[in-house]
Amino acid sequence: MGHILFSPVTLSTQPEIPIMGLAPMAVLPGRQRNGIGSELVRAGLEECRRVGSVAVVVLGHAAYYPRFGFAAASRLGLVSEYDVPDDVFMALELETAVLRGKSGMIRYHPAFASV
């Protein structure tokens, strides 16, 4: 019915900070608007916490991800390695203020460059 993937990303200035990137997430068209995507995101974020990630970034729909607490990554001083509009690159701290005072570029695994 749907799938979600989280993969490690790197903050250029502090690569030791465990951050995940959410992508992709999709639900079959006939199953959308039934809460499946929301449940995938919530369960995925909980799993990220469980494995020790302290933050998650997403390149996604600006009207969808804020309901889970995501906000413009630029507010935390983060920029994407990809040239994307500010409102679609978002971040969520899983630990309060863990990224305060830390800024830099988020880099994805090289495999994403061919997508």
KAVENKA-V681897 format. One record per helix or strand of 3 or more residues. SS is the DSSP state (@ for helix, = for strand). FROM is the first residue (numbers start at 0). LEN is the number of residues. If there is no record, write none. Layout:
# KAVENKA-V681897
ss = {SS:SS}
from = {FROM:FROM}
len = {LEN:LEN}
This chain:
# KAVENKA-V681897
ss = {=:=:@:@:=:@:@:=:@:=:=:@}
from = {1:18:28:35:54:64:72:77:85:88:103:109}
len = {10:9:3:15:5:4:4:3:3:5:4:5}
